[in-house]
Amino acid sequence: QEIKTRIEDDLARHTLLLKGFVALFDASEQVTRKDFGDFYRSLVGQDSSYHFVGINFIEQVPVDSLSNHIARVRRDGMPLYTIQPSGTRATYAPIVYIEPQAGSNLTALGYDPLTLAPAQQALLRARDSGSLAMTRKLILKQDAAQPIPGFSMYLPLYQSGLPQADVAQRQAALLGWIGGPIRAQDL
């Protein structure tokens, strides 16, 4: 019971951190890579009690906006940015910002979790419900070279000023997600 309570408390605290990032987007007309990094450092800093491998912003990108999206991200300081895996699909959802932006997290930039079934299910559940969704067990992109079981938590981001009263309105208003991958062993 004590272990269960501790895990529930940890997940609740992690959820609050993700909600802080949603609030950043809600309070800003535009959140830059620098804003995202500064906000991460101000909230998390050197606090080792958080178990996230990183915090990320996943942007929903319709296929007809793909080339503009890639050009914008490259102009914004990521000249080698590309979406992975490649391929044509109606909607992309690449990781555009991730903090800390170092080490294995760099391999996750541009990765589209909509292409991974457990992540896709959670992303769509978060989008449609307007609340937190977690994946089932998966291998994080950061750990692809040395697979370690993990999971991700997602909160949806909606365009401000658009209604979100029902599923159709939430789908139409979706901007993207704030994600937080966790290695199960760290939790």
Residue pairs with C-beta under 8 A, 6 or more apart in sequence:
7 187
10 51
10 187
11 153
11 187
13 49
13 50
14 50
14 51
14 52
14 153
14 180
14 182
15 132
15 153
15 155
17 43
17 44
17 50
17 52
17 55
17 180
18 55
18 132
18 153
18 155
18 178
18 179
18 180
19 155
20 39
20 43
21 36
21 39
21 55
21 57
21 155
21 178
22 155
22 157
22 178
24 31
24 35
24 36
24 39
25 31
25 57
25 157
25 175
25 178
26 157
26 160
28 35
31 57
31 97
32 76
33 76
33 77
33 78
33 97
36 57
36 97
36 99
37 97
37 99
37 101
40 55
40 99
40 100
41 99
44 50
44 55
44 99
51 182
51 183
51 186
51 187
52 180
52 181
52 182
53 104
53 105
53 140
53 142
53 150
53 181
53 182
53 183
53 186
54 98
54 99
54 100
54 105
54 108
54 142
54 180
54 181
55 98
55 99
55 178
55 179
55 180
56 95
56 96
56 97
56 98
56 99
56 108
56 178
56 179
56 180
56 181
57 95
57 96
57 97
57 98
57 157
57 176
57 177
57 178
57 179
58 93
58 94
58 95
58 96
58 113
58 123
58 154
58 176
58 177
58 178
58 179
59 69
59 93
59 94
59 96
59 175
59 176
60 91
60 92
60 93
60 174
60 175
60 176
60 177
61 69
61 83
61 91
61 92
61 93
61 94
62 90
62 91
62 92
63 88
63 89
63 90
63 91
63 92
66 83
66 92
69 92
69 94
70 81
70 82
70 83
73 81
73 96
74 80
74 81
78 109
81 109
81 110
82 110
83 92
83 94
83 110
83 111
83 112
84 94
84 110
84 111
84 112
85 112
85 115
87 115
89 114
89 115
91 114
92 112
92 114
93 112
93 113
93 114
93 123
93 176
93 177
94 110
94 111
94 112
95 108
95 109
95 110
95 111
95 112
95 113
95 141
95 179
96 109
96 176
98 105
98 106
98 108
98 109
99 105
101 109
103 142
104 142
104 143
105 142
107 141
107 142
107 144
108 140
108 141
108 142
108 181
111 141
113 119
113 120
113 123
113 141
113 152
113 179
114 120
114 123
116 138
118 135
118 136
118 137
118 138
118 151
119 135
119 138
119 152
119 154
121 135
121 136
122 133
122 134
122 135
122 152
122 154
123 133
123 154
123 177
125 133
126 132
126 133
126 154
126 155
126 156
126 177
127 156
127 170
127 171
127 174
127 177
128 167
128 170
128 171
129 170
130 156
130 158
130 164
130 170
131 155
131 156
132 153
132 154
132 155
133 153
133 154
134 151
134 152
134 153
134 154
135 151
135 152
135 153
135 154
136 151
137 149
137 150
137 151
137 184
138 149
138 150
138 151
138 152
139 147
139 148
139 149
139 150
140 148
140 150
140 152
140 181
140 183
141 181
142 181
143 150
143 183
148 183
148 184
148 185
149 183
149 184
149 185
150 181
150 182
150 183
150 184
151 181
151 182
151 184
152 179
152 180
152 181
152 182
153 179
153 180
153 181
153 182
154 177
154 178
154 179
154 180
155 177
155 178
156 170
156 174
156 176
156 177
157 174
157 175
157 176
157 177
157 178
158 164
158 170
158 173
158 174
158 175
159 173
159 174
159 175
162 169
162 172
162 173
163 169
163 173
164 170
164 173
